[in-house]
Amino acid sequence: MSTEQNWTDICHLNDLVDNSGVCALVKEQQVAIFKVLEKGQAHFYAISNWDPIGKANVLYRGLIGSVADKTVIISPLYKQRYCLTSGECLDDEARKVSVYDVRVEGDKVQLAVA
């Protein structure tokens, strides 16, 4: 069994705005991609854009924040907080969003796809 991932180009690096998100359609799924500046360094995250509580594709429009040591996206609908590294909902442990591996190669932002 191979653990090598297939990477697909999502956008150019300059398409992302610091501390904000964009949405991309990848294999019929909406994915929210975030560029977050933490201590002067850029970190990239990708999660499902689907808000399971608000039942809409809106998470890329959320507010970026932090809770303890976790970087979160706050849903623009009902304000639930989702961890960008694990997908867990900090306000409802029964809820979770998918998390995707994301990387930057040159000037391209890439997403791992199955």
N, C-alpha and C positions, 0 to 999 in steps of 0.2 A: 504494500500500500504506500503510495507516494504522498508526501506531505507538501510537495511543491504547489504553490498557488498560481493561478492564472490571474494576471493583472490586466485591467482595461483602463484606457485613458478616459477620464471623466471631464476634465476641463484644464485650462491653463492656470498656472499658479497666480497670475495677475487677475484672474477672474474672481478670486477670493478676496474679501475685505476682512481686515483684522477684526477679531472679536465679533464675527457675524457668520451666518450660514447661507448656503445656496442649496438648491434642490436639483437632483439629476434623476432621470429615468434609466434604470439599469435592469435589464431582463424583466420588464413589466413591473418593477418595484420602484417606488419613489424612495430615494436615499437622500438624507440631509447630511451635508458635508460642512464642517466647521473648521475655521482657522482661528486658534485661540492663542493670544500672547500671554505667556506666563513667565514672569521674571525676565522679560526681555527676549524670550525665545518663542518661536512659533511652534505650536503643536497642532496636529491635524486629527480630526475625529470624523467618523461616519456612522450614522445610525439610521434606522428606519424613520421615514418622515411621518409615519402614521401615529397619531396620538390615540392610544387605545381607550382613553377615557372620553376625550372630546369627539372621538370617532370621525376624524378628519386628517388629511395630509397637511399639517401645519407646523411641525416641529422646527423646520429650518427657520421659521420666523420668530422663534422664541428668544428669550433673553438668556445670555450666558452668565453664569454665576458660579459660586463655590459654596459648598457645605462641608465644613471640616476640611479634609484633604481631598475632597472629590470635586471635579469640575462637572458642572451640571448645565443642562438646558432646561429652562422653565417654559412650560407650554404657554402659548399666548391665549389659550382658551380658558382653562380652569386653574392654571398656575401650578400644576404638579411638576415636580422636579425629577428629571431623569439623568442618571449618571452617564456621562459620555464614554466612559471606559467599559462599563459593565452592562449598561442598558436598564439597570434596576430603577424602579420608581421609588423614590425616597419617601413618598407620601402614601403609597399603597403597595405593600410588599407582594401582593398577588399580581401586580402588573409589571410588565417588562417590555422593552423594545429591542429589536435586533441590533447588533453591533457588527460593523464591518471593518476589516483591516484596510487602512488607507496609507499611502506613502506618496512622496514627491520624488520624481525622477526627472532631473533637469528642470524644465519649466512646465512639466505635466503633473497633474494630480491624478493618481491612479487608485483604483479600488480592486480589492481581491474578489474574484467571482468564482463561484463553483461551477 
